[in-house]
């Protein structure tokens, strides 16, 4: 399983239940996550259809991607958050996101 440096990846800006996040389909090395950002993995459905089934601290099976966010997700007792609404909003760099820039987001 390959793990990548967060500072060297390209990202899509996305929104999950009103929260702006950066999304990459890669697994990120947690040691490379900039201070002040939270990192979660996204679990795909068992149909592997690209749906954001769960947000978890780590996903081994059915890994769809990894997100970075400015605030933690409220995880349920089992350690997961189940998104109700999500969507992609375009591209944004890690530095732009860290500086607090926002993009157009509809989800």
Buried (B, 14 or more C-beta within 10 A) or exposed (E): EEEBEBEEBEBBBBBBBEBBBBBBBBBBBEEBBEEEBBBBBBBBEEEEEEBBBBBBBEBEEBBBBBBBBBEEBEBEEEEBBEBEEBEEBEEBBBEBBBEEEEBEBEB
